[in-house]
Amino acid sequence: MTIFAVVALAAVGVGNGNASGAGDATTPRPRSTVHYPIHFDDAPTVPIRKPQPTVSYPIRFPSAKGQR
């Protein structure tokens, strides 16, 4: 068990070699390559359809007294 603990400690120590705070060292940060809003110039424009009611009469739902 002690050997396992020594090997694990050595692996953690080797894996964090640059984490000691070297002063000038800066870690590179990922930069976004996306520009919003996204436009597709060659895409055909499709008109947006508004939903139509399925019945022509209003549907009234019963409510408990004093609720509304």
C-alpha positions as CSV (number, residue, x, y, z in Angstrom):
1,M,0.0,0.0,0.0
2,T,2.9,2.3,0.8
3,I,4.4,1.7,-2.6
4,F,1.1,2.6,-4.3
5,A,1.0,5.9,-2.3
6,V,4.6,6.8,-3.3
7,V,3.9,6.1,-7.0
8,A,0.7,8.1,-6.9
9,L,2.5,11.0,-5.2
10,A,5.2,10.9,-7.9
11,A,2.7,10.9,-10.7
12,V,0.9,13.9,-9.3
13,G,4.2,15.7,-8.8
14,V,5.4,15.0,-12.4
15,G,2.0,16.0,-13.8
16,N,2.0,19.4,-12.1
17,G,5.5,20.5,-13.0
18,N,4.5,24.0,-14.2
19,A,2.0,24.7,-11.5
20,S,4.6,26.1,-9.0
21,G,4.1,29.7,-10.2
22,A,7.0,30.5,-12.5
23,G,6.3,34.2,-12.5
24,D,6.3,35.2,-16.2
25,A,4.8,32.0,-17.6
26,T,1.3,32.6,-18.9
27,T,-1.0,29.9,-20.0
28,P,-2.5,30.3,-23.4
29,R,-6.3,30.9,-23.4
30,P,-8.6,29.7,-26.1
31,R,-10.0,32.3,-28.3
32,S,-13.4,32.3,-30.0
33,T,-13.5,32.0,-33.7
34,V,-17.2,32.6,-34.1
35,H,-18.7,35.9,-35.1
36,Y,-22.3,36.4,-34.1
37,P,-25.0,36.8,-35.5
38,I,-24.5,34.0,-38.0
39,H,-25.8,34.7,-41.5
40,F,-26.2,32.2,-44.3
41,D,-26.1,34.3,-47.5
42,D,-27.0,31.5,-49.9
43,A,-29.9,30.1,-47.9
44,P,-33.4,30.7,-49.3
45,T,-35.7,32.8,-47.1
46,V,-38.7,30.8,-45.9
47,P,-41.6,32.9,-44.6
48,I,-42.5,32.1,-41.0
49,R,-46.0,30.7,-40.7
50,K,-48.1,31.8,-37.8
51,P,-50.1,29.1,-36.0
52,Q,-53.7,28.9,-36.9
53,P,-56.4,27.9,-34.4
54,T,-57.9,24.4,-35.0
55,V,-61.4,25.5,-34.0
56,S,-63.4,28.5,-34.9
57,Y,-65.1,28.9,-31.5
58,P,-63.5,29.8,-28.1
59,I,-63.0,27.0,-25.7
60,R,-63.8,27.9,-22.1
61,F,-62.2,25.9,-19.3
62,P,-64.0,25.7,-16.0
63,S,-62.2,27.3,-13.1
64,A,-62.7,27.0,-9.4
65,K,-64.6,29.8,-7.7
66,G,-62.4,32.6,-6.6
67,Q,-59.4,31.5,-8.6
68,R,-59.7,34.2,-11.3
